[in-house]
Amino acid sequence: MKKLYLIRHAKSSWADPTLRDFDRPLNKRGRRDAPFMGKKLAERKIKPDFIISSSAKRAEQTVQILAKAIAYPQKRIYFSEAIYLADENGLYRILRSCDDRVNSLLLVGHNFGITDFAVSISGTQIENIPTCGIVAMKFDLDSWQQVEPNTGRLLFFDWPKKYKKER
């Protein structure tokens, strides 16, 4: 059995119009939401075997905050530029290239690819994964190479505004 946690990066800043999109950091809300959602992952006792993240600044900052919350070693995070503009097919390629010794994978990426991928892989209608949203699913498969559309079963879909009253 495999478990996958798809996470969209936290809210990013548009304050500096001279920055390339790739270099945009988290804004105030993103810096608030990422630790909050990291706490939610920790409460669920989620301990991934491996973490892959887009190497875009906002994704890097998000995953570093999440990893700290779940006590995942920062030096073991794999950053991939391929995730930055990856569409659904690109994300399938990345997932299928994962080592099968990894049974629990956390992947941090961007919209619209991450939402399209979550919908395809789980067969669940998700209109949009909001910033710092988490889609968790499991697969009754032995290999990441076996992952196809509709092979995942949704475990949960979580996002910061769902907890508006808690924050």
Residue pairs with C-beta under 8 A, 6 or more apart in sequence:
1 103
1 138
1 139
1 140
1 141
2 102
2 103
2 104
2 105
2 138
2 139
2 141
2 142
2 144
2 147
3 48
3 103
3 104
3 105
3 136
3 137
3 138
3 139
3 155
4 95
4 104
4 105
4 106
4 107
4 121
4 136
4 137
4 138
4 139
4 152
5 41
5 46
5 48
5 104
5 105
5 106
5 107
5 134
5 135
5 136
6 107
6 109
6 114
6 117
6 118
6 129
6 134
6 135
6 136
6 137
7 37
7 62
7 63
7 66
7 106
7 107
7 108
7 109
7 114
7 132
7 133
7 134
7 135
8 108
8 109
8 110
8 111
8 114
8 115
8 129
8 130
8 131
8 132
8 133
9 26
9 30
9 54
9 56
9 58
9 59
9 61
9 62
9 108
9 109
9 110
9 131
9 132
10 26
10 29
10 30
10 31
10 33
10 34
10 37
10 58
10 61
10 62
10 65
10 131
10 132
11 26
11 27
11 29
11 30
11 33
11 131
11 132
12 24
12 25
12 26
12 27
12 30
12 57
12 58
12 131
13 24
13 25
13 26
13 27
13 30
14 24
14 27
15 27
16 24
21 56
22 56
22 57
22 84
23 56
23 57
24 56
24 57
24 58
25 57
25 58
25 61
26 34
26 58
26 61
26 62
29 131
30 58
30 61
30 62
30 131
30 132
31 61
31 65
32 167
33 131
33 132
33 160
34 61
34 62
34 65
34 66
34 132
35 65
35 69
36 132
36 160
36 163
36 167
37 66
37 132
37 134
37 158
37 159
37 160
38 65
38 66
38 67
38 68
38 69
38 70
39 69
40 134
40 158
40 163
41 66
41 69
41 70
41 134
42 69
42 70
42 71
44 156
46 70
46 104
46 106
46 136
47 70
47 71
47 72
47 104
48 70
48 72
48 104
48 105
48 106
49 101
49 102
49 103
49 104
49 105
50 76
50 78
50 98
50 99
50 102
50 104
50 105
50 106
51 63
51 67
51 72
51 76
51 77
51 78
51 105
51 106
51 107
51 108
52 77
52 78
52 79
52 80
52 83
52 94
52 98
52 105
52 106
52 107
52 108
53 59
53 60
53 62
53 63
53 77
53 78
53 79
53 80
53 83
53 107
53 108
53 109
54 60
54 79
54 80
54 81
54 83
54 84
54 86
54 108
54 109
54 110
55 79
55 80
55 81
55 83
55 84
56 84
56 110
59 83
59 84
59 108
59 109
59 110
60 79
62 108
62 132
63 77
63 106
63 108
64 74
64 77
66 72
66 106
66 108
67 73
67 74
67 77
68 74
72 106
80 94
82 90
82 94
83 90
83 91
83 94
83 107
83 108
83 109
83 110
84 110
85 110
85 113
86 94
86 109
86 110
86 113
87 112
87 113
87 116
88 113
88 116
88 117
88 120
90 113
91 107
91 109
91 113
91 114
91 117
92 117
92 120
92 121
92 147
94 107
95 105
95 107
95 144
95 147
96 144
96 145
96 147
97 144
98 105
98 144
100 142
100 143
100 144
100 145
102 144
105 144
109 117
111 128
111 129
114 129
115 126
115 127
115 128
115 129
118 124
118 126
118 129
118 135
118 137
119 125
119 126
120 149
120 150
121 137
121 147
121 149
121 150
121 151
121 152
122 135
122 137
122 150
122 152
122 153
122 154
123 149
123 150
123 152
124 154
124 157
126 135
126 157
129 135
129 157
129 159
130 159
130 160
130 161
131 160
132 159
132 160
133 157
133 158
133 159
133 160
134 156
134 157
134 158
134 159
135 154
135 156
135 157
136 154
136 155
136 156
136 157
136 158
137 152
137 153
137 154
137 155
138 152
138 153
138 155
139 146
139 147
139 151
139 152
139 153
140 153
141 147
141 151
160 167
